[in-house]
Amino acid sequence: MANRAQPGSWTSRIWRLPASAATAVVLVLGLTVVAIPWAQAQTFTVLYYFTGSPDGEYPRAGLDLDSAGNLYGTTYYGGSSSAGTVFKVDTSGTERVLYSFAGRPRGRFPLAGVVRDHAGNLYGTTDYGGTSDNGVVFRVDPKGKEEVLHSFARRISDGSNPVAGLIMDAMGNLYGTTELGGSSIYGTVFKTTKAGKTTVLYSFTGGSDGGHPLAGLVRDKKGNLYGTTDIGGGQNDGTVYKLSPGGTLTVLHRFAGYPKDGSNPVAGLFMDAKGRVYGNTCWGGAHGWGTVFTVNTSGKEAVLYSFTGGSDGGCPNGGLIMDAKGNLYGNTCYGGGTGCSGGYGCGTVFRLDSKGAETVLHKFSGRDGQYPYGSLVRDAQGNLYGTASEDDKVGFGTVWKLTPSSP
């Protein structure tokens, strides 16, 4: 499928390779159960194949899981107006479009997933659309009625192009980031109330503090926000930052690229009970194909794993989740075997134990999906759920379930 990303957007920029990796590679309906010969105790199931319009196309984000096992997400394209959808997939693999985006003055092209409140309302962002076509914060109620809470204007006091998802506090306030806009046009961290009042909490300068925050946020008990920036820092390889409730930003770590600790952390962070954060860099590291890292509360960073771009995967693009044993789970956009993207693989699902040993849980073949960008979600039984942005069977992406073997 052709890449139809708009110039300057996250979707267009993520397909490019940084100089550190450019010498290594040029980038490039119903239930289906796929046998996995290298992991016999595991079961991989395609829950749904998207067909384009009207059901959606190109799911780039992770999923939200409710207590009944229903999955909620977005597609970047497709729907009745080809501007993207909010969808639900139930436990039997039946998909229902909850809302089809119609474009300006509403939202269009949602790159991020949704967050759900106790009443079943879904909240998210769109990359474009709104009154100024710079993206929106939206709410979709259980009946499928959409409301634009905020339209970004890209002016100095605002942001532009929110490509990341939202988090919600106990009061129902939403927190997120914009890739562009703000006082220096390098992006912002913002807060939106349930009534739609939006406040810019911080504007990035693109310098030592970072720029282009492509990922969402995590929040600690004191209200501090943590996130990553794609660029900026000491060598323009991105940062991990902490933002206090008062708006003071502290850079916890500046990445050093290849062959050191990684570059371009486009995914969000996971925080453990001790306040340590865990994340991925899409590129850089020892082999140029990205890393898994952790940063403690003092800002000390450690690389837990460096991807090779081969069978173990390359360019981890979604955030991480952790089980009770401390194992981390994630996916990579590339690697895993031959096929897709000029023979460099269709992507993987992986597990990383507390000692840094990686296990590939699934290698995408193309037919079961390819290029999984979104974060994973895990149910109480340990099953993993996610999306693949494309596939070789129908072509418009998949929703899938993986039951991994015990670690």
C-alpha positions in Angstrom: 0.0 0.0 0.0 1.3 3.4 -0.9 2.3 5.7 1.9 -0.2 8.6 1.7 1.2 10.6 4.6 1.0 14.4 4.4 4.3 16.3 4.2 5.7 17.2 7.6 3.5 14.8 9.5 4.7 12.0 11.8 3.6 9.4 9.3 5.9 10.8 6.6 8.9 11.4 8.8 8.9 8.0 10.5 9.6 6.2 7.2 12.9 7.9 6.8 16.1 6.4 8.2 18.6 8.5 10.2 22.2 8.7 9.0 23.3 6.2 11.5 21.2 3.4 9.9 21.2 4.6 6.3 24.2 2.5 5.4 22.5 -0.6 6.7 19.2 -0.5 5.0 16.9 1.5 2.7 13.4 1.6 4.2 11.2 0.8 3.0 -13.0 -10.8 7.6 -13.3 -13.0 10.1 -10.9 -14.9 12.5 -7.7 -16.3 11.2 -5.5 -18.4 13.4 -1.8 -18.6 12.4 0.4 -21.4 13.5 3.8 -20.3 14.9 6.3 -23.1 14.5 9.0 -21.3 16.5 6.7 -20.9 19.5 4.4 -23.9 19.7 2.8 -22.9 23.0 1.6 -19.6 21.5 -1.5 -18.8 19.5 -1.8 -15.8 17.2 -5.2 -14.8 16.0 -6.3 -12.1 13.5 -9.5 -10.8 15.0 -10.3 -8.5 12.2 -9.1 -7.4 8.7 -10.0 -3.9 7.8 -11.5 -3.4 4.3 -11.1 0.4 3.8 -14.4 2.1 3.6 -16.7 2.2 5.4 -15.0 0.2 8.2 -11.6 1.9 8.4 -8.1 1.7 7.0 -4.5 1.9 8.4 -4.8 1.5 12.2 -1.6 3.2 13.5 -2.4 3.2 17.2 -2.8 0.8 20.1 -6.1 -0.3 21.6 -8.2 0.3 24.7 -9.6 -2.8 26.4 -12.8 -2.8 28.6 -13.7 -5.3 31.3 -15.9 -7.3 28.9 -13.0 -7.8 26.5 -14.1 -5.3 23.8 -11.4 -3.4 22.0 -11.5 0.2 21.0 -9.2 2.1 18.6 -8.9 4.3 15.6 -7.9 4.1 11.9 -6.0 6.9 10.2 -8.0 6.5 6.9 -11.2 4.9 5.8 -14.7 5.4 7.1 -17.5 7.0 5.2 -15.5 10.1 4.4 -12.0 8.5 4.1 -10.9 10.6 7.1 -10.5 7.9 9.7 -12.7 6.1 12.2 -13.2 5.2 15.8 -14.1 1.5 16.0 -15.0 -1.3 18.4 -14.1 -5.0 18.0 -15.8 -7.4 20.2 -14.6 -10.8 21.5 -16.1 -12.6 18.5 -14.1 -10.4 16.1 -17.1 -8.3 15.0 -16.1 -4.8 14.1 -18.4 -1.8 14.4 -17.6 1.8 13.4 -18.5 4.0 16.3 -17.7 7.2 14.4 -16.4 8.2 11.0 -14.5 11.5 10.8 -15.7 14.0 8.3 -12.9 16.5 8.1 -13.0 20.2 8.6 -14.4 21.7 10.8 -14.5 18.4 12.6 -11.4 16.2 13.0 -9.7 14.0 10.4 -6.9 11.5 10.4 -6.5 10.2 14.0 -3.0 8.8 14.5 -3.5 8.1 18.2 -5.7 5.7 20.1 -8.5 6.5 22.5 -8.9 6.6 26.3 -12.2 5.7 27.9 -13.9 7.1 31.0 -16.2 5.4 33.4 -19.3 6.4 31.4 -17.9 4.8 28.3 -17.0 8.0 26.5 -13.9 7.8 24.3 -11.4 10.6 24.0 -8.6 11.1 21.5 -6.9 13.4 19.1 -6.7 13.9 15.3 -3.6 14.9 13.4 -5.6 17.2 11.1 -9.0 18.8 11.0 -10.7 21.3 13.2 -11.3 25.0 12.3 -7.7 25.6 11.3 -6.9 22.0 10.1 -4.3 21.7 12.8 -6.0 18.9 14.7 -8.5 18.5 17.5 -9.2 16.9 20.9 -12.5 15.0 20.5 -15.0 13.0 22.6 -17.2 10.2 21.2 -20.1 9.1 23.5 -21.4 5.5 23.7 -24.0 6.3 21.0 -21.4 7.5 18.5 -22.0 11.2 18.9 -18.8 13.1 18.4 -17.9 16.5 20.1 -14.8 18.6 19.3 -13.5 19.7 22.7 -10.7 21.8 21.2 -9.4 22.8 17.8 -5.7 23.6 17.6 -4.8 26.8 15.9 -0.9 26.6 15.6 -0.6 30.1 16.9 2.0 30.9 19.4 -0.4 30.4 22.3 -1.5 27.0 21.0 -0.2 23.8 19.4 -0.6 21.9 16.2 -0.9 18.3 15.0 -1.5 16.2 18.1 -0.3 12.8 16.9 -0.2 11.2 20.4 -3.0 9.9 22.6 -4.3 11.3 25.8 -4.2 10.4 29.5 -6.9 11.3 32.0 -6.6 12.3 35.7 -9.2 11.6 38.4 -11.0 14.8 37.7 -11.4 14.0 34.0 -8.8 16.4 32.8 -6.9 15.3 29.6 -3.2 15.7 29.0 -1.4 15.3 25.7 1.2 16.7 23.3 1.3 18.4 19.9 4.1 17.7 17.4 4.2 21.3 16.3 3.1 24.7 17.4 3.7 26.5 20.6 6.0 29.5 21.1 8.9 28.0 19.2 6.8 25.8 16.8 8.6 22.6 18.2 5.5 21.3 19.9 3.7 21.5 23.3 2.4 19.7 26.3 -1.2 20.7 26.9 -4.2 20.1 29.3 -7.8 20.1 28.2 -10.7 20.1 30.7 -14.0 18.2 30.3 -15.5 21.4 29.1 -12.8 21.9 26.5 -10.7 24.6 28.0 -7.2 24.0 26.8 -4.0 25.3 28.4 -0.4 25.0 27.0 1.7 23.7 29.9 5.0 23.9 28.1 6.3 24.9 24.7 9.5 23.1 23.4 12.3 25.1 21.9 13.9 22.4 19.8 17.2 22.9 21.6 18.5 21.2 24.7 15.0 20.7 26.0 13.9 18.7 23.0 11.4 19.1 20.2 8.5 17.4 18.4 7.0 15.3 21.2 5.4 12.5 19.2 4.4 10.4 22.1 1.9 10.6 24.9 2.5 11.1 28.6 2.5 9.2 31.8 1.7 10.9 35.1 2.9 10.1 38.7 1.0 10.5 41.9 2.3 14.0 42.4 1.0 15.1 39.1 4.3 15.3 37.3 4.2 14.4 33.6 6.8 12.3 31.8 7.4 12.0 28.1 9.8 11.9 25.2 10.8 14.1 22.3 11.8 12.9 18.8 14.6 15.5 18.4 16.6 18.0 20.4 18.8 17.4 23.4 22.6 17.3 23.2 22.9 15.7 19.8 19.5 16.2 18.4 18.6 12.5 19.1 15.7 13.2 21.4 15.1 13.4 25.1 13.2 12.0 28.1 11.6 14.8 30.2 9.7 15.5 33.3 7.2 18.3 33.6 6.1 19.5 37.0 2.5 20.7 37.8 3.9 24.2 37.9 5.2 23.9 34.3 8.9 23.4 35.1 10.5 21.1 32.6 13.5 18.9 33.6 15.4 16.9 31.0 16.1 13.5 32.6 18.1 12.2 29.6 19.5 13.3 26.3 20.1 10.5 23.8 23.4 10.1 22.1 22.4 8.1 19.0 24.4 5.4 17.2 26.2 3.4 18.4 25.4 4.5 21.9 22.0 4.6 23.6 19.6 5.3 20.8 17.8 8.1 19.0 14.3 9.2 18.1 12.1 7.9 21.0 8.8 8.2 19.2 6.9 6.0 21.7 5.5 6.8 25.1 6.8 5.7 28.4 5.8 3.1 31.0 6.3 3.9 34.7 6.8 1.2 37.4 5.9 1.4 41.0 9.3 2.9 41.9 8.9 5.8 39.5 11.3 4.4 36.9 10.3 4.9 33.3 10.8 2.5 30.4 10.7 3.2 26.7 12.0 2.6 23.2 14.1 4.5 20.7 13.2 3.8 17.1 16.8 4.1 15.8 20.3 4.2 17.2 21.9 2.0 19.8 24.6 -0.5 19.2 23.3 -1.7 15.8 21.4 1.3 14.6 18.0 -0.4 14.9 16.7 1.0 18.2 16.8 0.2 21.9 14.8 -0.5 25.0 15.9 1.8 27.8 15.0 2.7 31.4 15.6 6.0 33.2 15.4 6.2 37.0 14.1 9.1 39.1 17.6 10.6 39.2 17.9 10.6 35.4 20.3 7.7 35.2 19.7 5.8 31.9 20.5 2.2 31.0 20.0 0.4 27.7 18.3 -2.9 28.3 18.4 -4.1 24.8 19.7 -3.0 21.3 17.9 -4.4 18.3 19.8 -5.7 15.3 17.2 -5.3 12.6 17.2 -9.1 11.9 15.1 -11.8 13.4 14.8 -9.9 16.7 13.2 -6.9 15.1 14.0 -3.3 14.4 12.6 0.1 15.1 10.4 -0.4 18.1 7.7 2.2 17.6 5.0 1.5 20.2 5.2 1.9 23.9 6.0 -0.8 26.4 3.8 -2.6 29.0 5.0 -4.7 32.0 3.6 -7.8 33.7 3.8 -8.7 37.4 7.1 -10.4 36.9 8.8 -7.4 35.4 8.8 -8.7 31.8 8.4 -6.0 29.2 6.3 -6.4 26.0 6.4 -4.4 22.9 6.6 -4.6 19.1 8.9 -3.5 16.3 7.9 -2.0 13.0 10.5 -4.0 11.0 12.7 -7.1 11.3 11.6 -10.5 12.2 12.5 -12.2 8.9 12.3 -11.7 5.1 9.5 -10.1 3.2 7.9 -6.7 3.5 9.9 -3.5 3.3 12.5 -4.7 0.8 13.1 -8.0 2.6 13.8 -6.5 6.0 10.8 -8.0 7.8 7.2 -7.1 8.6 7.8 -6.5 12.3 7.7 -8.5 15.6 6.1 -8.8 19.0 8.7 -9.3 21.7 9.2 -9.9 25.4 12.2 -8.7 27.3 12.9 -10.2 30.7 14.4 -8.4 33.7 17.9 -9.5 32.7 17.6 -8.1 29.2 17.0 -11.4 27.4 14.7 -10.9 24.4 12.1 -13.5 23.2 10.4 -13.0 19.9 6.8 -13.9 20.5 5.6 -13.4 16.9 7.0 -12.5 13.5 4.6 -10.9 11.2 4.4 -12.5 7.7 2.5 -9.8 5.9 -0.7 -11.9 5.5 -1.4 -11.7 9.2 -0.4 -8.0 9.3 2.7 -5.9 8.9 4.2 -2.7 10.4 2.7 -2.8 13.9 3.1 0.8 15.2 0.8 1.0 18.1 1.4 0.0 21.7 0.1 -3.3 23.1 -2.6 -3.9 25.7 -2.7 -7.0 28.0 -5.7 -8.6 29.6 -5.9 -10.4 33.0 -5.1 -13.8 31.4 -1.9 -12.4 29.8 -3.2 -12.2 26.2 -1.8 -9.4 24.2 -3.8 -7.3 21.7 -2.6 -4.9 19.1 -2.9 -3.6 15.5 -0.9 -3.9 12.3 -1.1 -0.9 10.0 -1.2 -2.9 6.8 -1.5 -6.5 5.6 -1.0 -8.6 2.4 -4.4 -10.3 2.6 -6.9 -7.4 2.3 -4.4 -4.5 2.6 -5.9 -2.2 5.1 -4.5 -3.5 8.5 -5.5 -5.9 11.2 -6.6 -6.2 14.9 -4.9 -9.2 16.5 -4.6 -11.3 19.6 -1.6 -13.2 20.8 -1.6 -15.7 23.6 2.1 -16.0 24.6 3.8 -18.9 26.3 4.7 -18.5 29.9 7.9 -16.6 30.5 
